[in-house]
Amino acid sequence: MESIFKRVKSSVTPKQAATRYGLKVQRGDIACCPFHNDRHPSMKLYPDHYHCFSCKATGDVISLTARLLQMSPYAAAKKLENDFCSDSHPTKGPVKAHPRQNVLLNSEQRDWLIGATNVLQSVRDQLEDRRIIFAPRTPEEYLAPAFVEACHLQPRVEYLLDLACSPDDKDRLFLITEFRKEVGKLEQSILRRSAEGNGNSAKLPA
C-alpha cells in the first residue's frame, strides 16, 4: 500500500501548500522566504521542491509545510493529506470497509530500525547543536558552512526520523526499503565525528 509520504508528494506541489498556508506566491512561482528576513522574493517553488537562493532553505512539500506550521514532518503529511488528498484518492469500496493493514517487519528489519532511530536522533541532536553554535549573531555576519549545512539537513533528518517513529509499519518499511543507504551514510558521519572527539556514536546492526 502506498505510503502517506509518497501519496502526498505525488499529489500536492509546494506552490499549492505555500498558497494554502499563507505565503503570497508571485508570478514565476517565487515568494518571500518565510525562514529569514526576506524583503525581496528569493524562494522558488518548483513542482517537486522549494529552494531559497538567499538562506539556502530547501526541501519537499512536506518539509515546507512542517516548517511553515511548526509541526513534525509526519504531522505535516497528515495535514496535507486531509487538506488536499481526502477526495482525490478514492478507494475500492466504502471507506468504512477499508481496514488498517499492518505490515509485519521481520526481526532483522526491527533490529535495523532500532539502530536507525538511534542514528537519526544523534544526527538531529548534532545538527541542532551546530545551528546554535555557528548561528550568525547579526544579519550581516557571514554564514558559517557548518550552520548552512545544519539548516539544510535538519528538515531531512527530521523527516526520516518521523518515518522511523511512525506508528504505521508501512511508513517504517518505506524507510527501510527506500532510505537505508542514506541512513547508513548518516551513521558514517556520526562515526567520523565520534573519532574526532565530537560526541557519542550510534551504530546500526551489522
N, C-alpha and C positions, 0 to 999 in steps of 0.2 A: 504493500500500500504506500502511496506517495507521502513523503514527509511533509509536515506543515511548512517547513522552511523552503523546500523546493516548490511547493504549491504557491506560496505567497510570492516568491521571487519570480516565478513564471507568469504570475497574474497581475502584479502591481509594479508600476515603474516608480523610481524615485521622484519624478515630477508629480505624479498623482498623489503620493504620500505627502510631499512637501506642500502642495496646494491645499490638501485636506487639513493639514495640521498647522497652518498659519503662515507659511512662507509666501511672499509675493514673488511669483516666477515671472520674469520678464521675457521679452522677445529673445529668441535664441536659446531658451531654456537655461537662463542664468538667473542667479538670485544673490542677494547679500548673504554671506555666510553667517549663520547664527552662532557659530562657535568661536568667533572672535569679533572684535570691534570693526566691522566691515562697513565702510562708508560707500564704497563702490562695488558693485556686484563682482564677486570673484569666485563664486561657486557655480560649477557647470553640472547640470543634471542630465546624465546620459541615460539611454534606455535601461541599462543594467547596473549602473553605479553612479555615485556622485563624486566630485573631486573639487576641493578648494585650491586654487592656484596661489593663494596667499598663505594660509596656515597649514596647507597640505592635508587637511582632513579628507578622508576618503572612505568609501565603503559601499555596501549594497543598500537596498531599500529597508532592510530590517535594522541595520546598524544606524541608518539615518533616523528612523522612527524612534529607536531606543534612545538616541542622544537628544532628539527634539523633546521627547515626552519624559525623559529621565526615568526610564524603566529598563529592565533586563531585556536582552535580545529575545528570549523566549516569550516574555510578556508582550513585547512589541509585535512579534509574529502572530500571536493570538489576536491582538487588536487589529492588525492589518487584515487578518482572515475574517474577523467579524465585520469590519467596515467595508471590505471590498469583495470578499470571496464567497460570502454566505449563499448568494443566489446564482453565482456564476459557475459552480461546480456541482451539478445535480448528481445524485447517487442513484443506483438502481434500486427502485422500490422506495417506500416511505422512509423518512429519516429515522423514525422510531424503531424501525426494524433493522437498523444498521448497527450491529453490536460492536463494542470495543474489542479490538483484536490485539492481543499481547503477543509479541514475538519472543520466544524463549531463547535467551542467549546461552551458549554453552559455557562451560567452566573457564575455558581459555579466554573467551571474549570478556567474561565478567572480571577475571583477574587483570586483563589488559585495561579494562575500563576503570578499575580502581587506581591503577598506576597512572593512567592518562589524566584522571581527575586531579591527582596529586601534582602532576607535572603542570597542568594548566593553572592550578591555584598558585603554584610557586612562580610561574611566569607572570601571572596577573599581579602578584604582590611586588615582584621586581619592577615591573613597568610602572606601577603606581609610585614606588619609591623614586624611580628615575624622573617621573614627571614632577615630583615635589622638589627633588634635589637640584635638578637642572632647569627648573622653570625660570623664565626671564623675570627680573624684578621690575623692569619698566617696559613700556610698549616699544621703546626704541632699542632695547637691548637685543643683541644678536641671539638668534635661536640656536641653542646647542644641538648638535646632531643627535645626542642621546635623548633630548627632550622631544625632538621631532619624531624620532623613531618610536618612542614610547606612545606618543599621541596617535601615531599611525597604526600601531599593532594592538593597542589595548582593546578597541572595539571588536577586533577579530578574535582575540583570545577569549573575551567575554562571551562571544557568540559560540565558540567551541565548548566553553565551559558550561553554558546553558544546555547545549546538546547532551553533554556528559551527565548533567544533573536532572535532565528531563524525567518526569515520571512515566513517560511513554517509551517502551522498549524500542519502538520503531525509530524514534529520534536517536537513541543511543546506538542502535545498529547502523543508522546513517552515518554517525560519527566514525564508527569502526570501519565501515566499508569505504567511505569517501575521503576521510581526513587522517588516516592512520600515519601516512608518510609525513604529513605536516606536523602532527603531534610529535613524531619521532625527531624531527628537526628541532622543535622547541626543546625537547629533552636534551639534545646535544648542546644547545645554547646554555642550558642550566648547568650541565656538567662542566662546560668550559669556564663559566663564571665561578663555579664552586672551586675549580682547580686554581683559579686566580685569587681565591680567598674572598669572594664576594657573596657568600651565602651558602645555605644548605642545599644539597642536591636532592632531587626527586627522580626516581628511576622506574622505568617501565619493566614489567616482567619480561624475561628473555623469551 
